[in-house]
Amino acid sequence: MYPIIPPLLAVFVWSLGGAALVVLAMSDLRCRLVPNGWVALLAADGLTLRLGARVEWGAPLLSIVTGLGVLLVLGQFARHGLSGGGDAKLIAAVTLAVPPIQVPALLLAIMLAGGLIAGIYACARCMARHDGVLLDAGRGAFHQFLQRERRRTVCAVPMPYAVAVAAGTLGFLVHGLIP
């Protein structure tokens, strides 16, 4: 079936969602916060895509129910300290952008990206503890960012999982667009 929304508008909506994911990842990197307003924008973006697709009338409703189910499960993880609440909201929001049948594959892509980033942080933590000074050259903004992440790593501050959500989601979406 053909989408209801014009292709150019669909590209704009996808681009808006991608930009929101990048902003959320940067916010999580900078201050370990996932702002609710950006998550709401991402959820609205996903719902726009689902409502704009020419599908049966109940399909967008099924997407909402699936997103709520993901939020409930991940919310329980957050409640017990196994993940962040912002991450749970963010993951539930991105599930609205894909048909419910693709949600397990999207969650797998996010988990794989999270595992890769967790591995990087684990290596960085090990290097920072054994090496005292991980980085010693430069004083630019990137160097300051790396120093801040080094201190966070040594203190075992949780990793910025919005980066994994953004990487996994964007990778999943690009993979679906490229045959």
Secondary structure, 3 states (H helix, E strand, C coil): CCCCCCHHHHHHHHHHHHHHHHHHHHHHHHHCCCCHHHHHHHHHHHHHHHHHCCCCCCHHHHHHHHHHHHHHHHHHHHHCCCCCHHHHHHHHHHHCCCCHHHHHHHHHHHHHHHHHHHHHHHHHHHHHHHHCCCCCCCCCHHHHHHHHHHHHHHCCCCCCHHHHHHHHHHHHHHHHHCC
